Amino acid sequence: MTFSPAWELVRGIEPMSFCDWPGKLSAVLFFGGCNLRCPHCHNASLAFAAGRPLPGASVRSFAASHAKWLDGFVVTGGEPTLVPGLSAFAAELAALGPEVKIDTNGMRPDVVAAVLERLPGARFSVDVKAPFAKYGLVTGGAATEAEASARLGEVFALAARHPDRFAFRTTLVPELSPTDVREIREALPPGFTLVEQPYRKPSRSKGEEGNNAQADPQTRRMSGDLVHPTHRPGDFEGSQGQRHPGPAALHAPGPQGRSQACR
């Protein structure tokens, strides 16, 4: 059987979580890399640093052996829509039984659409960073107002056609005013609510000053880790923006982060 290449690119696994998809017992699969460079990123080591993925066979074995105990798989990052073969990966996960949710920044609407076409039951948690006019400011210059408007506009159109498949949230970083948050909320498709995630200031790790993202050594996780679960209250959407510390690694040394919603 030929598997999606994405299986070979998973950087970390949270074996069991009650908060990354509240109401569901889920496992969280982390990919590395990101197409934004948000100055307040809590997972910069995962988003920007190259690291060793877990063996694909081990990831497949984990997913197959745990599927019968899980309600869902959460696919996150970094930014998972950058990963080749994501739509096939999501479908292969779903074929094991649990539902699949993908956390994304929404800047690859073509990939979101491809996943939805391949797996109509997929769920998406979309992190809207700011009003479009402020995207350059909050993404480290990685996205312009026009790019944010066009790409998130496509995601909003998909959400309008599939309202039960999408949820939206934003992190209340210092650059956002109450007016900005209201503007984000008003940009969403009719009928959607915006979940506001409190901001937690990251600290800057030695050696990471040049990557235009502040990586918090207490909240990040390095690639190549399998980590023990923790259980903390959270909201339905899960988190894409800021992450918190995971416990000791089961395989491969180094910390690796989880969603701030699980604080």
N, C-alpha and C positions, 0 to 999 in steps of 0.2 A: 504493500500500500504506500502511495506517495503522500507525504504530509506537507502542510504549509511550511515554508522556510521560517516562519515566525517562531516555531517551536524551538529553533536553535538560537533564538535571540532574547529569550526571557532572562532577565538579570536578577530576579529575586521573587520569592514566593512567601506570602503570609498564609500559612496553612489553614487558619480558621479565624474568622472575624465576624462579630455581631454588629459592627458599626459602619463598615464600608458600604454596606447595603442594608440599612436598618430594617428589621423585620424579616431578614433572611440570614441564614447561616451561610457565609460565603468564604471562598478562598480568593486571595488577591494575587494577581500575576503582574509583575512590574517589568516594563521595557525601559531602555535607556534612550537618551537623545531627546532634543526638543528643538522646535523651530522658532521659539521665542526666547528672549533672554531677560526675563523679568527681574528687576533689581531686588525684589523681595522674595525670590525663590528660596524655599526651605529645603529643596532637594537638588541643589545645584550639582552635587557630585554625581547623582544619577542622571540628571538632565544633560550635563555638559561633558563629563569625564568619560573617556573610553574605559571600558572594563570588561572583564571576562564573563560571558554568559554562562548560565548553567547548561549542562549537557542536555540536548533536546530529548534524548531517550528518558532521562530522569524526570524531566518535566512532564512528558506524556505518561510515564508510569505513575507519577504523583496524581495527575488529573484523573486518570482512569481508576485508581485505587480509592480516591477520596470522593468521587462523584456521587456515590450512593448515599453519602452522609451530608451532602451539601444541597442548599437551595439555589445557589448561584455562584458564578465565577465573575469577579470584577477584574477587568483588564485596564491597567493604568500605566503611568510612567513617572517622569519623562512624558513624552507625547506618543501614545500608541499608534496614531494614524500615520506616523512616519515609517512604520514597520512594514516591509514587503510581505504580502500574503495575509494581511490582517483579516480580510473577509473570510478566507478559507479557514484561518485559525479560529475565528469566532464560531463558525459553523461546526468545526470539528470539536470544539469545546461543548457546544450545545448538544451535539449528537450523543454526548455522554450522559445527558439527562438534565443537569441544572440549567437555569436561565443564565444569560450572559449580559453584563453591563459594561460599557466602555466609557471611561472618563477621558474627555478630550477638551482642548482649547478651541475647537471649532474652526481652526484655520485650514483644514483640509476637507472641505465639504464633499469633494468628489469621493474621498475614502469613506466618509460617513454614509453617503448614498450607496456606495458599493457594498458595504457591510449590511445595510438595511435591505438591499435587493437580494443578497445571498442568504441573509438570516432575518426575515421580517419580524421575528420576535425579539430582536436585540433591543436593549435599552441603552440610552445615552445620557450621561451627565455632562453638561456643557458649562465650562467656566467662562463667563463673560467678564473680561478683565476690567473694562472701563467703557465710558461713552466712546464712540468711534474716534472723536476728535482727540482723545487722550491716549490712544493706543500706542503711539510712539513713545510717550512718556513712561507708561507702565510696563512696556515690553522691552525696554532697553534699546529702542529704535529698530526692533526687528519687524514691526508691522506698522504700516502707515494707516492714516484714517481711511483712505480709499480701499486699501486691502482688507481692513477689518470690516468695513461696511459691506463690501462685495461678498466676502467669504462667509461672514456670520449671517448676512442676509440670505444666502443660500441655505444655511442650516436652519434659520428661522422658517423658511418656506417648507423645508422638509418636516419640521416640527408641526407646522400648521396642518400638514396632510396626515401626520401620524402623531396626534397629540398625546397618546398614551405611551409613547416610546421615548419622550424627551423630558428632561428637567434642566433647569438653569440656576446657576448660582454665581455669586461674586464675592471676593475677599475684600474687606474694607481697609485697603492699604491707605497710608497717610495721604496719598495724592488725590483720593476720592472725597468729594464733599457730599453732603446730603442731596444737593441738586444733581450731582453726577449719578448717584445711585438711583434717584428718581428717573433720570434720563435713560439709564440702562433698563429699568423696569418698564418704562413706556415703549422701549424699542422691541420688547418681546412680542411674539405673536399673541393675539387675543386669547384669553383664557389661561395663560401661563402666569405663575407667580415666580418671583425671584427670591431665592434663599440667600440671605446675607450672612457671610461667614466672618466672624471677628478676626481681626488682624493680630498676629503675634510677631513681634520684631525678631528677626533672626540675628545671630551673631556672625561675624566674619571669621572664617577659618584661615589659618596661616597658609599661604601659598595659593589662595583662591581669589586674591584681590583683583587679578587681571581678567577674570572671566565675566565681569559685569553682572554677576549674580552673587548674592550673599548666601553662602552655604552655612547652615547652622550645624556644627558638629554634634549637637545634642538632638537634632531632629532629622538628620539625613540618614540614608542607608546606602552603603556602597554596593556596587553590582556584584553578582555572584553569590548572594546570600539566600539561604533558606532560614527564616526566622520563626521563633515561637509566636503564637497568637497572643494578643491582649484583647480585653473586652472593655470598651468604654462607650458611653452613650453617644449617639450621633443622630443626624437627620437622614431623610430618605435619599437625598441626592448623592451622598458621599462627597469626597473632596478631590479637587484637581489642583488647587492652588498651593496650600501649605501643608507640611507633613510633620509628624511627630516621631519620637524615637521608638524603634522596635527593640525587643529584648534580645538576648544573646542568640548568636547564630547557631543553627544546627549543622550547616555545611558551609565551608569556606569562611575565613575570618573577615571581620569588618562589619560595621553597623549598616543598617538600611532603613529608610523612613517609611512611615505610613501616614494616612490622611489625617489632617488636623481635625476633621470631624470626629475622630476617634479619641481626642484628648479627654 
